[in-house]
Amino acid sequence: MNEKEFNPQSMDAKVWAKEFMRCKSGVPPQDVKKPCVFVDEEDMLGWFANAIMAGYDEATRKALQQHESLEKENKQLRACHEAELGVCQEHCEVISGMEKQHERLVECLEDIVTDDLCQRHTEMAQQLLAEIKEEK
């Protein structure tokens, strides 16, 4: 943007003052030496309303940018959280399956111990059952 062009989104009071002088005198700000400007209340009301709105618009833009940034970060955190929940669910299913296998093994060993198929197998089953119960 050229220095001579007015930016209504500017938050610089000097920019607004120079533009005001240009509008009221009809000459570019750099050419204004000692302007003779007559200003009434309506001029000032309109001018300051525009300046105030420029500040409001700037604050709104910044807040919107921050909101969008936070929304993006929130989306990323949710995706990570959902992925972690999926992994936890898989681990829980594996552990549950292992617990069921352990229970079936204990039942089988108890059945072997109570059956009198053979003394040697019974002793091995008793020893294995004792080890499993100790680990638990």
C-alpha positions, -999 to 999 in steps of 0.1 A, spaced: 0 0 0 13 35 -9 20 58 21 -4 83 6 -33 58 7 -55 57 38 -60 23 54 -93 24 73 -82 -7 93 -52 11 107 -49 14 145 -24 43 141 -38 76 153 -13 95 131 -27 78 100 -63 88 110 -52 124 118 -35 128 84 -65 114 66 -88 137 85 -67 167 75 -66 156 39 -104 151 38 -111 185 53 -85 205 34 -88 188 1 -50 185 -2 -26 156 5 -13 154 41 23 161 32 12 194 15 -8 206 44 12 233 61 -13 252 84 -47 242 73 -77 262 80 -102 235 87 -137 240 101 -151 210 118 -186 205 132 -199 179 156 -213 156 129 -178 155 112 -162 145 145 -189 120 153 -185 103 119 -148 104 121 -144 89 156 -171 63 149 -150 50 120 -119 50 141 -136 32 170 -150 6 146 -116 0 130 -103 -8 165 -133 -31 171 -129 -48 138 -92 -54 145 -100 -69 180 -126 -91 164 -102 -104 137 -76 -112 164 -102 -130 185 -114 -150 155 -79 -160 146 -73 -171 182 -106 -190 182 -97 -208 149 -62 -217 163 -78 -231 195 -104 -251 175 -76 -266 153 -56 -276 184 -87 -290 201 -94 -311 170 -59 -325 171 -61 -333 208 -95 -351 203 -79 -372 175 -50 -382 197 -74 -390 226 -96 -412 204 -65 -430 190 -53 -436 226 -88 -449 236 -87 -473 206 -53 -487 217 -66 -491 253 -96 -509 241 -74 -533 221 -52 -540 252 -83 -546 273 -96 -571 248 -62 -589 247 -60 -590 285 -96 -603 288 -88 -631 263 -57 -640 283 -77 -641 315 -103 -665 299 -75 -687 286 -60 -688 321 -93 -697 337 -98 -726 311 -63 -738 318 -69 -739 355 -102 -758 350 -84 -783 328 -57 -788 353 -82 -792 381 -100 -818 361 -68 -837 355 -59 -836 392 -93 -850 401 -93 -877 375 -72 -908 383 -58 -913 348 -23 -916 358 -3 -907 388 25 -890 368 1 -867 350 -16 -859 382 16 -848 399 26 -827 369 -8 -811 368 -7 -804 406 27 -788 403 16 -766 373 -16 -756 390 3 -746 421 27 -725 400 -2 -708 382 -20 -700 414 12 -685 429 17 -662 400 -18 -649 403 
